Amino acid sequence: MASLKDIVIVGAGGHAKEIAYLIEAINLEKPTWNLLGMIERDAQNIGKPCGKYSVIGDDTFFQKRYANLNVVVAIGQPQRVKQIYTSLQNEYPELLFPNLIFPTVQPGLREVAMGIGNIICEGNIFTTDIQLGSFNCLNRGNNISHDVKIGDFVTINPGVNISGGVVIESECLIGTGATILQYLTIGRGAVVGAGAVVTKNVSPSTTVIGVPAQPLKRKIV
Ligand SMILES: CC(C)(COP(=O)(O)OP(=O)(O)OC[C@H]1O[C@@H](n2cnc3c(N)ncnc32)[C@H](O)[C@@H]1OP(=O)(O)O)[C@@H](O)C(=O)NCCC(=O)NCCS
């Protein structure tokens, strides 16, 4: 039997538990990963439990140990995800960033092109001619239709409908239960609120909410 590959999760919150669950599901199908534990910024948290695992290191962990080490970042905020992956890639070029894909999703990915470091949880449905960049997190139960293009560092929360031909540029956050109608573009760094129905293109760095989705107006206090 091939030996298991060491992997660590950066982050130790609820999302990290979800990623541990994903890794365990992959191992049930085919023993692949040896999950060492979680990495957090603050050394004070070393030893803190995270589900069945615990925090095993802080930012300095990779200085001591990074040959053949696989890393996944379990944080929901796209700009922070980008910052962490970019600094890890620059500082530790030997780190590996695997695509982690829930086993039952795997067969549906035959017509999906993808980069590295993608997290694809249970119940995602993909059809055809889909492009996925790198370091995206697709949480549970999303529909991703024909000709959809997703950039890098995009977080898609559970239960999102992405219609055919939609473009989601890099660093967007799509809230749970949102629907994006066909052939629209969600501009770089935009946020689509939970439950929104997007009927028009969304400008970069804009937050939209509601049905139909409208830019979130901040109250001036
Ligand atoms: C849209 C969103 C990013 C706004 O967050 P925020 O900037 O912190 O905004 P606030 O929570 O301060 O809310 C601002 C106003 O918008 C309203 N609002 C927030 N999110 C909303 C949503 N999804 N739909 C409708 N209205 C919403 C709030 O009720 C508030 O209204 P008020 O000013 O009348 O009280 C956030 O609410 C959201 O939907 N995030 C996605 C969450 C998600 O997917 N969670 C699942 C995790 S797995």
The ligand as an ORCA input file, in Angstrom:
! r2SCAN-3c Opt
* xyz 0 1
  C     -23.854     40.349      2.966
  C     -22.922     40.204      4.134
  C     -21.505     39.918      3.656
  C     -22.955     41.558      4.880
  O     -22.185     41.461      6.018
  P     -21.834     42.805      6.818
  O     -21.076     43.706      5.915
  O     -21.181     42.404      8.111
  O     -23.235     43.478      7.035
  P     -24.148     43.559      8.350
  O     -24.271     42.225      9.010
  O     -23.634     44.700      9.142
  O     -25.568     43.916      7.751
  C     -25.841     45.177      7.161
  C     -27.317     45.227      6.818
  O     -27.600     44.314      5.743
  C     -28.551     43.319      6.159
  N     -28.096     42.045      5.600
  C     -26.924     41.429      5.857
  N     -26.817     40.306      5.134
  C     -27.949     40.209      4.415
  C     -28.403     39.255      3.490
  N     -27.660     38.201      3.153
  N     -29.612     39.467      2.915
  C     -30.370     40.561      3.240
  N     -29.971     41.505      4.124
  C     -28.773     41.326      4.704
  C     -28.514     43.331      7.682
  O     -29.734     42.880      8.219
  C     -28.237     44.786      7.957
  O     -29.435     45.498      7.798
  P     -29.781     46.756      8.764
  O     -28.675     47.743      8.509
  O     -31.101     47.204      8.268
  O     -29.763     46.230     10.148
  C     -23.332     39.043      5.089
  O     -24.455     39.358      5.869
  C     -23.589     37.750      4.352
  O     -24.694     37.463      3.829
  N     -22.522     36.907      4.346
  C     -22.570     35.550      3.866
  C     -22.727     34.640      5.061
  C     -22.751     33.162      4.729
  O     -22.819     32.730      3.593
  N     -22.682     32.370      5.773
  C     -22.614     30.931      5.658
  C     -21.284     30.444      6.156
  S     -21.047     28.752      5.813
*
